């Protein structure tokens, strides 16, 4: 299983006023970092670029893809939000 996450922080010492997001992909079993890149924000493009580089390009399309629905560019409304018609 691969773990992908974005971490906003002031990563660059020479630009302390600038916040970037480190998008990283880690192999859960080996803890090996497979991808790491700074992006201006955690967007669908940033996440899909990581997925393309780590999964799709070397191995093809996965049969399944799981995301946590809590944060980031991929969200799913909660049960309460769906019941009152909020998308």
SULNORJO-V372967 format. One record per residue. N is the residue number from 1. RES is the residue in three letters. OMEGA is omega in degrees with one decimal (* if undefined). Layout:
BEGIN
<<N | RES | OMEGA> <N | RES | OMEGA>>
END
This chain:
BEGIN
<<1 | UNK | 178.1> <2 | UNK | 177.7> <3 | UNK | 177.8> <4 | UNK | -178.3> <5 | UNK | 175.2> <6 | UNK | -178.2> <7 | UNK | 178.8> <8 | UNK | -177.8> <9 | UNK | 172.8> <10 | UNK | -170.7> <11 | UNK | -170.9> <12 | UNK | -176.6> <13 | UNK | -179.4> <14 | UNK | 176.8> <15 | UNK | -173.7> <16 | UNK | 179.4> <17 | UNK | -175.2> <18 | UNK | 175.9> <19 | UNK | 175.7> <20 | UNK | 176.6> <21 | UNK | 174.6> <22 | UNK | 174.5> <23 | UNK | -177.3> <24 | UNK | 174.5> <25 | UNK | -178.1> <26 | UNK | 172.8> <27 | UNK | -175.6> <28 | UNK | -176.4> <29 | UNK | -174.8> <30 | UNK | -176.2> <31 | UNK | 179.3> <32 | UNK | 176.6> <33 | UNK | -176.4> <34 | UNK | -176.8> <35 | UNK | 173.6> <36 | UNK | 179.8> <37 | UNK | 175.7> <38 | UNK | 177.8> <39 | UNK | 177.0> <40 | UNK | 178.0> <41 | UNK | 179.4> <42 | UNK | -175.9> <43 | UNK | 175.5> <44 | UNK | 178.6> <45 | UNK | 179.8> <46 | UNK | -179.1> <47 | UNK | -178.2> <48 | UNK | 174.2> <49 | UNK | 177.2> <50 | UNK | 178.9> <51 | UNK | 178.4> <52 | UNK | -175.5> <53 | UNK | -174.4> <54 | UNK | -172.5> <55 | UNK | -169.3> <56 | UNK | -177.7> <57 | UNK | -178.2> <58 | UNK | -170.7> <59 | UNK | -176.1> <60 | UNK | -177.9> <61 | UNK | 178.1> <62 | UNK | 176.5> <63 | UNK | -180.0> <64 | UNK | 177.2> <65 | UNK | -178.9> <66 | UNK | 172.6> <67 | UNK | 170.9> <68 | UNK | -174.6> <69 | UNK | -173.5> <70 | UNK | -172.8> <71 | UNK | 173.1> <72 | UNK | -173.5> <73 | UNK | -179.5> <74 | UNK | 179.9> <75 | UNK | 176.7> <76 | UNK | -179.0> <77 | UNK | 176.3> <78 | UNK | 179.7> <79 | UNK | -178.8> <80 | UNK | -179.9> <81 | UNK | 178.7> <82 | UNK | -176.2> <83 | UNK | 177.9> <84 | UNK | 172.0> <85 | UNK | 176.4> <86 | UNK | 177.5> <87 | UNK | *>>
END
